[in-house]
Amino acid sequence: MKRHAIFLFLASLALLCATGAGLPMRAQEVPADYQEVLKLLGRAGDYKAGVLKVNVPRNDLDISVAGVATPTPFGFGGWVAMTKGNAGMDVMMGDLVLLQEEVNPVMSALLEHGLDVTALHNHFFWEQPRIFYMHIHGHGKAKDLAARVKPALDLIGHVVTVPAAPKTSPGGSAASLSAQDAAKIAAIVGHPGEQTGPVYKITVGRDDLSVKERGATISARMGLNTWAAFFGPAENAVVAGDVAMLESEVTPVLKALRSSGIEVVAIHHHMTGARPMVIFLHYWGKGPAEKLAAGFRAALDQTGKRPPKGKR
């Protein structure tokens, strides 16, 4: 009888634990500093397995993928998470779901408050409206991290949409960069370029790096390079390009481009298995050619091997 009673007690205890594990964590179980985070951000979240996860869903958007109307949980629920690290500091990571026009204002707000942007990419084809995903990172006290990320989160859903400009196609030699314009760009950047039709392109290898993959040397010709392509009249040109960066160079390069008014459109890898790890950033900008060249030079100056200052 006694053995049976003990068995029933243990079985009941196991059932109680299993039931409790399946229940959502109650608000009072959230640590005090994380409660302050939720209050400061003004958002809902939950605390499980030592992680506070703050929800940033895009319930404000009606999204379709290839003509199929899709609900927010299908892949449009952004988030920010925090967990404890060393010395009482928190590590913050997140994945923000952004409209095309929100990407760079949100990125600037993050960078201006000492946070890192670690990736920018898409998850879908044929979605309407266009959606991009931005991964973020931070380190510090929980409440401080919340205060630093809040300006970026507050922009989501509140960036004014700019109507698409009518298509223009510069025509004739008068509308293209002249040899003199190209020379000015090269002098600002500190590297010569090549003219291919109406496009002037400067390519800068990462000769300061020794990147290997399966014993092969990965050179500029293999894709380890930074470049900028200029097109259009000097007074209203466009630039597009790619920056090859070490991990430590990503945030300084982002800051340089954004402070120059140049938009970042992607951050990702081009190679797997290569060492050291190289991250690539794609950008686009519009404005006076010399200003765009100065913005590119500012980003280039954040990477390893820089042109002599005298060539600026």
C-alpha positions as a Markdown table, in Angstrom:
| # | Residue | x | y | z |
|---|---|---|---|---|
| 1 | Met | 0.0 | 0.0 | 0.0 |
| 2 | Lys | 2.8 | 2.4 | 0.9 |
| 3 | Arg | 4.7 | 1.5 | -2.3 |
| 4 | His | 1.5 | 2.2 | -4.3 |
| 5 | Ala | 1.0 | 5.6 | -2.6 |
| 6 | Ile | 4.6 | 6.6 | -3.4 |
| 7 | Phe | 4.1 | 5.6 | -7.0 |
| 8 | Leu | 0.9 | 7.7 | -7.3 |
| 9 | Phe | 2.7 | 10.7 | -5.7 |
| 10 | Leu | 5.6 | 10.5 | -8.2 |
| 11 | Ala | 3.3 | 10.0 | -11.1 |
| 12 | Ser | 1.3 | 13.1 | -10.1 |
| 13 | Leu | 4.5 | 15.1 | -9.6 |
| 14 | Ala | 5.7 | 14.1 | -13.1 |
| 15 | Leu | 2.4 | 15.0 | -14.6 |
| 16 | Leu | 2.4 | 18.4 | -12.9 |
| 17 | Cys | 5.9 | 19.2 | -14.1 |
| 18 | Ala | 5.0 | 18.2 | -17.7 |
| 19 | Thr | 1.9 | 20.3 | -17.6 |
| 20 | Gly | 3.8 | 23.3 | -16.2 |
| 21 | Ala | 6.4 | 23.0 | -18.9 |
| 22 | Gly | 3.8 | 23.4 | -21.6 |
| 23 | Leu | 2.3 | 26.6 | -20.1 |
| 24 | Pro | 3.4 | 30.0 | -21.3 |
| 25 | Met | 5.7 | 31.9 | -18.9 |
| 26 | Arg | 3.7 | 34.3 | -16.7 |
| 27 | Ala | 4.6 | 38.0 | -16.7 |
| 28 | Gln | 5.8 | 38.0 | -13.2 |
| 29 | Glu | 8.4 | 35.3 | -14.1 |
| 30 | Val | 10.1 | 37.8 | -16.5 |
| 31 | Pro | 13.2 | 39.2 | -14.7 |
| 32 | Ala | 12.9 | 42.8 | -13.5 |
| 33 | Asp | 15.4 | 44.3 | -16.0 |
| 34 | Tyr | 13.6 | 42.5 | -18.9 |
| 35 | Gln | 10.2 | 43.9 | -17.7 |
| 36 | Glu | 11.8 | 47.3 | -18.0 |
| 37 | Val | 12.8 | 46.5 | -21.5 |
| 38 | Leu | 9.3 | 45.5 | -22.5 |
| 39 | Lys | 7.9 | 48.7 | -20.9 |
| 40 | Leu | 10.5 | 50.9 | -22.5 |
| 41 | Leu | 9.9 | 49.5 | -26.0 |
| 42 | Gly | 6.1 | 49.4 | -25.5 |
| 43 | Arg | 6.0 | 45.9 | -27.1 |
| 44 | Ala | 4.8 | 42.4 | -26.2 |
| 45 | Gly | 7.3 | 39.6 | -25.6 |
| 46 | Asp | 7.9 | 36.4 | -23.7 |
| 47 | Tyr | 10.7 | 35.0 | -21.5 |
| 48 | Lys | 11.7 | 31.4 | -22.0 |
| 49 | Ala | 14.9 | 29.4 | -21.6 |
| 50 | Gly | 16.8 | 32.5 | -20.4 |
| 51 | Val | 15.9 | 34.5 | -23.4 |
| 52 | Leu | 13.6 | 37.6 | -23.7 |
| 53 | Lys | 12.1 | 37.7 | -27.1 |
| 54 | Val | 10.3 | 40.9 | -28.2 |
| 55 | Asn | 7.9 | 40.7 | -31.0 |
| 56 | Val | 8.1 | 43.1 | -33.9 |
| 57 | Pro | 5.4 | 41.7 | -36.3 |
| 58 | Arg | 4.4 | 43.4 | -39.5 |
| 59 | Asn | 0.7 | 43.3 | -38.9 |
| 60 | Asp | 0.4 | 46.7 | -40.6 |
| 61 | Leu | 1.2 | 45.1 | -44.0 |
| 62 | Asp | -0.9 | 43.2 | -46.4 |
| 63 | Ile | 1.6 | 40.9 | -48.1 |
| 64 | Ser | 1.2 | 38.5 | -51.0 |
| 65 | Val | 3.8 | 36.2 | -52.4 |
| 66 | Ala | 3.3 | 35.2 | -56.1 |
| 67 | Gly | -0.2 | 36.4 | -55.8 |
| 68 | Val | -1.0 | 34.4 | -52.7 |
| 69 | Ala | -2.1 | 36.5 | -49.7 |
| 70 | Thr | 0.0 | 35.5 | -46.7 |
| 71 | Pro | -0.5 | 36.0 | -43.0 |
| 72 | Thr | 2.1 | 37.6 | -40.7 |
| 73 | Pro | 3.2 | 34.3 | -39.1 |
| 74 | Phe | 4.1 | 32.9 | -42.5 |
| 75 | Gly | 7.4 | 34.8 | -42.3 |
| 76 | Phe | 6.8 | 38.4 | -41.5 |
| 77 | Gly | 7.1 | 38.5 | -37.7 |
| 78 | Gly | 10.3 | 40.4 | -36.8 |
| 79 | Trp | 11.9 | 40.1 | -33.4 |
| 80 | Val | 14.6 | 41.3 | -31.0 |
| 81 | Ala | 16.0 | 38.9 | -28.4 |
| 82 | Met | 18.2 | 39.4 | -25.3 |
| 83 | Thr | 20.1 | 36.9 | -23.1 |
| 84 | Lys | 22.7 | 37.2 | -20.4 |
| 85 | Gly | 26.4 | 37.1 | -21.2 |
| 86 | Asn | 29.5 | 37.7 | -19.2 |
| 87 | Ala | 29.9 | 40.3 | -16.4 |
| 88 | Gly | 26.1 | 41.0 | -16.2 |
| 89 | Met | 26.0 | 42.2 | -19.7 |
| 90 | Asp | 23.4 | 41.2 | -22.3 |
| 91 | Val | 23.8 | 40.1 | -25.9 |
| 92 | Met | 21.1 | 41.3 | -28.2 |
| 93 | Met | 20.2 | 39.8 | -31.6 |
| 94 | Gly | 17.3 | 40.4 | -33.9 |
| 95 | Asp | 15.7 | 40.1 | -37.3 |
| 96 | Leu | 13.7 | 43.0 | -38.5 |
| 97 | Val | 11.2 | 42.8 | -41.3 |
| 98 | Leu | 11.3 | 46.0 | -43.4 |
| 99 | Leu | 9.9 | 47.6 | -46.4 |
| 100 | Gln | 12.4 | 48.7 | -49.0 |
| 101 | Glu | 12.1 | 52.4 | -48.0 |
| 102 | Glu | 12.5 | 51.6 | -44.3 |
| 103 | Val | 15.9 | 49.7 | -44.7 |
| 104 | Asn | 18.3 | 52.6 | -44.7 |
| 105 | Pro | 16.6 | 54.9 | -42.2 |
| 106 | Val | 16.4 | 52.0 | -39.8 |
| 107 | Met | 20.0 | 51.1 | -40.5 |
| 108 | Ser | 21.1 | 54.6 | -39.8 |
| 109 | Ala | 19.2 | 54.7 | -36.5 |
| 110 | Leu | 20.8 | 51.5 | -35.4 |
| 111 | Leu | 24.3 | 52.6 | -36.3 |
| 112 | Glu | 23.9 | 56.0 | -34.7 |
| 113 | His | 23.1 | 54.3 | -31.4 |
| 114 | Gly | 26.1 | 52.0 | -31.4 |
| 115 | Leu | 24.4 | 48.8 | -32.7 |
| 116 | Asp | 25.6 | 46.6 | -35.5 |
| 117 | Val | 23.9 | 45.5 | -38.6 |
| 118 | Thr | 25.2 | 42.0 | -39.5 |
| 119 | Ala | 23.1 | 41.0 | -42.6 |
| 120 | Leu | 20.6 | 42.4 | -45.0 |
| 121 | His | 18.8 | 40.2 | -47.5 |
| 122 | Asn | 15.5 | 38.9 | -48.9 |
| 123 | His | 13.6 | 35.8 | -47.9 |
| 124 | Phe | 11.1 | 35.7 | -50.8 |
| 125 | Phe | 10.7 | 36.2 | -54.6 |
| 126 | Trp | 7.6 | 37.9 | -56.1 |
| 127 | Glu | 6.4 | 39.4 | -52.8 |
| 128 | Gln | 4.3 | 42.6 | -52.8 |
| 129 | Pro | 5.3 | 44.9 | -51.3 |
| 130 | Arg | 9.0 | 44.2 | -51.4 |
| 131 | Ile | 10.3 | 42.9 | -48.0 |
| 132 | Phe | 13.8 | 42.9 | -46.7 |
| 133 | Tyr | 15.3 | 41.3 | -43.5 |
| 134 | Met | 17.9 | 43.0 | -41.4 |
| 135 | His | 19.8 | 41.2 | -38.7 |
| 136 | Ile | 21.1 | 43.2 | -35.8 |
| 137 | His | 23.5 | 42.8 | -32.9 |
| 138 | Gly | 24.3 | 44.6 | -29.7 |
| 139 | His | 26.1 | 44.2 | -26.3 |
| 140 | Gly | 25.4 | 46.0 | -23.1 |
| 141 | Lys | 23.0 | 46.4 | -20.2 |
| 142 | Ala | 19.5 | 45.2 | -21.1 |
| 143 | Lys | 17.8 | 48.6 | -20.5 |
| 144 | Asp | 20.6 | 50.4 | -22.3 |
| 145 | Leu | 20.2 | 48.1 | -25.3 |
| 146 | Ala | 16.4 | 48.7 | -25.3 |
| 147 | Ala | 17.0 | 52.5 | -25.4 |
| 148 | Arg | 19.5 | 52.1 | -28.2 |
| 149 | Val | 17.3 | 49.9 | -30.4 |
| 150 | Lys | 14.0 | 51.8 | -29.7 |
| 151 | Pro | 14.6 | 54.6 | -32.2 |
| 152 | Ala | 15.0 | 52.1 | -35.0 |
| 153 | Leu | 12.0 | 50.1 | -34.0 |
| 154 | Asp | 9.9 | 53.2 | -33.8 |
| 155 | Leu | 10.6 | 54.0 | -37.4 |
| 156 | Ile | 9.1 | 50.7 | -38.6 |
| 157 | Gly | 5.8 | 51.4 | -40.2 |
| 158 | His | 6.3 | 55.1 | -40.0 |
| 159 | Val | 8.8 | 55.9 | -42.9 |
| 160 | Val | 7.1 | 57.9 | -45.6 |
| 161 | Thr | 6.9 | 56.1 | -48.9 |
| 162 | Val | 8.6 | 58.1 | -51.7 |
| 163 | Pro | 6.8 | 57.7 | -55.0 |
| 164 | Ala | 9.0 | 56.1 | -57.7 |
| 165 | Ala | 10.7 | 58.7 | -59.9 |
| 166 | Pro | 9.9 | 58.5 | -63.6 |
| 167 | Lys | 12.4 | 56.5 | -65.6 |
| 168 | Thr | 15.2 | 58.6 | -67.1 |
| 169 | Ser | 18.0 | 57.4 | -69.4 |
| 170 | Pro | 20.8 | 59.8 | -70.0 |
| 171 | Gly | 21.5 | 59.8 | -73.7 |
| 172 | Gly | 24.4 | 61.2 | -75.8 |
| 173 | Ser | 27.9 | 62.1 | -74.7 |
| 174 | Ala | 26.7 | 65.3 | -73.0 |
| 175 | Ala | 24.8 | 63.2 | -70.5 |
| 176 | Ser | 27.6 | 60.8 | -69.7 |
| 177 | Leu | 30.7 | 61.2 | -67.6 |
| 178 | Ser | 33.5 | 63.0 | -69.5 |
| 179 | Ala | 37.2 | 62.0 | -69.4 |
| 180 | Gln | 37.7 | 65.0 | -67.1 |
| 181 | Asp | 34.9 | 63.8 | -64.8 |
| 182 | Ala | 36.4 | 60.3 | -64.6 |
| 183 | Ala | 39.8 | 61.8 | -63.8 |
| 184 | Lys | 38.3 | 63.8 | -60.9 |
| 185 | Ile | 36.6 | 60.6 | -59.6 |
| 186 | Ala | 39.8 | 58.6 | -59.8 |
| 187 | Ala | 41.7 | 61.4 | -57.9 |
| 188 | Ile | 39.1 | 61.4 | -55.1 |
| 189 | Val | 39.1 | 57.6 | -54.8 |
| 190 | Gly | 42.8 | 57.3 | -55.1 |
| 191 | His | 42.6 | 54.6 | -57.8 |
| 192 | Pro | 42.2 | 54.7 | -61.6 |
| 193 | Gly | 39.2 | 53.1 | -63.3 |
| 194 | Glu | 38.1 | 51.8 | -66.7 |
| 195 | Gln | 35.6 | 53.2 | -69.1 |
| 196 | Thr | 33.2 | 50.7 | -70.6 |
| 197 | Gly | 30.7 | 52.6 | -72.8 |
| 198 | Pro | 29.0 | 55.2 | -70.5 |
| 199 | Val | 30.1 | 53.4 | -67.3 |
| 200 | Tyr | 33.3 | 54.3 | -65.4 |
| 201 | Lys | 34.3 | 51.5 | -63.0 |
| 202 | Ile | 37.0 | 51.5 | -60.3 |
| 203 | Thr | 38.0 | 48.1 | -58.9 |
| 204 | Val | 40.2 | 47.8 | -55.8 |
| 205 | Gly | 41.6 | 44.4 | -54.8 |
| 206 | Arg | 42.1 | 43.3 | -51.2 |
| 207 | Asp | 45.9 | 42.7 | -51.6 |
| 208 | Asp | 46.3 | 43.2 | -47.9 |
| 209 | Leu | 44.5 | 39.9 | -47.3 |
| 210 | Ser | 45.7 | 36.3 | -47.9 |
| 211 | Val | 42.5 | 34.4 | -48.5 |
| 212 | Lys | 42.7 | 30.7 | -49.2 |
| 213 | Glu | 40.1 | 28.2 | -50.1 |
| 214 | Arg | 41.1 | 24.5 | -50.5 |
| 215 | Gly | 44.7 | 25.6 | -51.1 |
| 216 | Ala | 43.8 | 28.1 | -53.8 |
| 217 | Thr | 44.6 | 31.8 | -53.5 |
| 218 | Ile | 41.5 | 33.9 | -53.8 |
| 219 | Ser | 42.5 | 37.1 | -55.6 |
| 220 | Ala | 40.7 | 40.2 | -57.0 |
| 221 | Arg | 40.1 | 38.3 | -60.2 |
| 222 | Met | 38.4 | 35.6 | -58.3 |
| 223 | Gly | 36.0 | 38.1 | -56.7 |
| 224 | Leu | 37.9 | 39.4 | -53.7 |
| 225 | Asn | 37.6 | 43.1 | -54.5 |
| 226 | Thr | 35.8 | 46.3 | -53.8 |
| 227 | Trp | 34.3 | 48.3 | -56.7 |
| 228 | Ala | 32.3 | 51.3 | -57.7 |
| 229 | Ala | 30.5 | 51.9 | -61.0 |
| 230 | Phe | 29.6 | 55.5 | -62.0 |
| 231 | Phe | 27.0 | 56.4 | -64.7 |
| 232 | Gly | 25.2 | 59.4 | -65.8 |
| 233 | Pro | 25.9 | 63.2 | -66.0 |
| 234 | Ala | 28.4 | 64.4 | -63.4 |
| 235 | Glu | 25.9 | 66.7 | -61.7 |
| 236 | Asn | 23.3 | 63.9 | -61.2 |
| 237 | Ala | 25.1 | 60.6 | -61.5 |
| 238 | Val | 24.4 | 57.1 | -60.0 |
| 239 | Val | 26.8 | 54.8 | -58.3 |
| 240 | Ala | 26.6 | 51.1 | -57.5 |
| 241 | Gly | 29.1 | 48.7 | -56.1 |
| 242 | Asp | 30.4 | 46.1 | -53.7 |
| 243 | Val | 32.7 | 46.3 | -50.7 |
| 244 | Ala | 34.7 | 43.3 | -49.5 |
| 245 | Met | 35.2 | 43.5 | -45.7 |
| 246 | Leu | 36.6 | 41.7 | -42.8 |
| 247 | Glu | 34.1 | 41.2 | -39.9 |
| 248 | Ser | 35.6 | 44.1 | -37.9 |
| 249 | Glu | 35.3 | 46.4 | -40.9 |
| 250 | Val | 31.5 | 46.0 | -41.5 |
| 251 | Thr | 30.1 | 48.5 | -39.1 |
| 252 | Pro | 32.7 | 51.3 | -39.9 |
| 253 | Val | 32.0 | 50.8 | -43.6 |
| 254 | Leu | 28.2 | 51.0 | -43.1 |
| 255 | Lys | 28.6 | 54.2 | -41.1 |
| 256 | Ala | 30.7 | 55.8 | -43.8 |
| 257 | Leu | 28.3 | 55.0 | -46.5 |
| 258 | Arg | 25.2 | 56.0 | -44.6 |
| 259 | Ser | 26.8 | 59.3 | -43.4 |
| 260 | Ser | 27.5 | 60.0 | -47.1 |
| 261 | Gly | 23.8 | 59.4 | -48.1 |
| 262 | Ile | 24.6 | 56.2 | -50.0 |
| 263 | Glu | 22.1 | 53.4 | -49.5 |
| 264 | Val | 23.0 | 49.9 | -48.5 |
| 265 | Val | 21.1 | 47.2 | -50.3 |
| 266 | Ala | 22.6 | 43.9 | -49.2 |
| 267 | Ile | 25.1 | 42.4 | -46.7 |
| 268 | His | 26.1 | 38.8 | -47.1 |
| 269 | His | 28.8 | 36.2 | -48.0 |
| 270 | His | 30.0 | 35.4 | -51.4 |
| 271 | Met | 32.2 | 32.5 | -50.3 |
| 272 | Thr | 32.0 | 29.6 | -47.9 |
| 273 | Gly | 35.1 | 27.8 | -46.6 |
| 274 | Ala | 37.4 | 30.7 | -47.3 |
| 275 | Arg | 39.6 | 32.0 | -44.5 |
| 276 | Pro | 39.7 | 34.7 | -43.2 |
| 277 | Met | 36.0 | 35.3 | -43.5 |
| 278 | Val | 35.1 | 38.0 | -45.9 |
| 279 | Ile | 31.7 | 39.7 | -45.9 |
| 280 | Phe | 30.4 | 41.7 | -48.9 |
| 281 | Leu | 28.2 | 44.7 | -48.9 |
| 282 | His | 26.3 | 46.1 | -51.9 |
| 283 | Tyr | 25.3 | 49.7 | -52.2 |
| 284 | Trp | 23.6 | 52.3 | -54.5 |
| 285 | Gly | 23.6 | 56.1 | -54.5 |
| 286 | Lys | 22.5 | 59.1 | -56.6 |
| 287 | Gly | 23.9 | 62.6 | -56.7 |
| 288 | Pro | 26.9 | 64.7 | -57.9 |
| 289 | Ala | 29.6 | 62.3 | -59.1 |
| 290 | Glu | 32.3 | 63.9 | -56.9 |
| 291 | Lys | 30.1 | 63.6 | -53.8 |
| 292 | Leu | 29.4 | 59.9 | -54.6 |
| 293 | Ala | 33.1 | 59.3 | -55.2 |
| 294 | Ala | 33.9 | 60.9 | -51.8 |
| 295 | Gly | 31.3 | 58.6 | -50.1 |
| 296 | Phe | 32.9 | 55.6 | -51.7 |
| 297 | Arg | 36.4 | 56.7 | -50.7 |
| 298 | Ala | 35.2 | 57.2 | -47.1 |
| 299 | Ala | 34.0 | 53.5 | -47.1 |
| 300 | Leu | 37.2 | 52.4 | -48.8 |
| 301 | Asp | 39.2 | 54.1 | -46.1 |
| 302 | Gln | 37.6 | 51.8 | -43.5 |
| 303 | Thr | 39.1 | 48.7 | -45.1 |
| 304 | Gly | 42.6 | 47.4 | -44.7 |
| 305 | Lys | 44.9 | 48.7 | -47.4 |
| 306 | Arg | 44.1 | 52.4 | -48.1 |
| 307 | Pro | 45.4 | 54.7 | -50.9 |
| 308 | Pro | 47.9 | 57.3 | -49.7 |
| 309 | Lys | 46.1 | 60.3 | -48.2 |
| 310 | Gly | 47.9 | 62.6 | -50.6 |
| 311 | Lys | 46.0 | 61.2 | -53.5 |
| 312 | Arg | 42.7 | 62.2 | -52.1 |
